[in-house]
Amino acid sequence: GQQLNQSPQSMFIQEGEDVSMNCTSSSIFNTWLWYKQDPGEGPVLLIALYKAGELTSNGRLTAQFGITRKDSFLNISASIPSDVGIYFCAGPPLIQGAQKLVFGQGTRLTINP
Amino acid sequence: DAGVIQSPRHEVTEMGQEVTLRCKPISGHDYLFWYRQTMMRGLELLIYFNNNVPIDDSGMPEDRFSAKMPNASFSTLKIQPSEPRDSAVYFCASSSGQPLGNTIYFGEGSWLTVV
């Protein structure tokens, strides 16, 4: 089945630094989603991308849908302590009628104050 | 509006016991999903329902797992008998369908430990 590969698996940064993570697939996705999971909580949607090449921002977060439709990246500018958590990319597989999401393995972000 | 509600939040049980996890989706949502999260395998879709009907259960690990959705406001995931390798966080999510990405909401999860 279609799988999403995220990198890096974990990041340790200083508060105030910018963060960049990406997600790749061997096959095409028509939608790319980025979620964040806080400790002890379920994933929450951050940004949704629906068109190849689309660049979308949500506050300090920026995400892009790759032109090839096989990748996406998420950037966080000027990180703050509440950015700590696990970031997942996700997308619906290209199966007719499928209404489900597959998730990447996640990027765990740790911030040193 | 209340979000997706799961119970129990935490459960510790002995190997061989039956475990039942419960989920109340967001009112009006037609889709309900059960995911399992582990360190090794990440977030895996177990099964999803549309209008209370199971659509895709290809992610259900084995016969020990079963899921039901008797009505639009309630679903259960049952493990019988439970094994230590079933220890994980089980998430329920619901969606109004279109576009899927913008409308799927997760519950806070049920943290299961099988000893």
Interface residues (C-beta under 8 A of the other chain):
Chain A: T31 L33 G40 E41 G42 P43 V44 L45 A48 Y50 F88 A90 G91 P92 A98 Q99 K100 L101 V102 F103 G104 Q105 G106
Chain B: V4 Y31 F33 G42 L43 L45 Y48 N50 I55 D56 F91 A93 S95 G97 P99 L100 G101 N102 I104 F106 G107 E108 G109
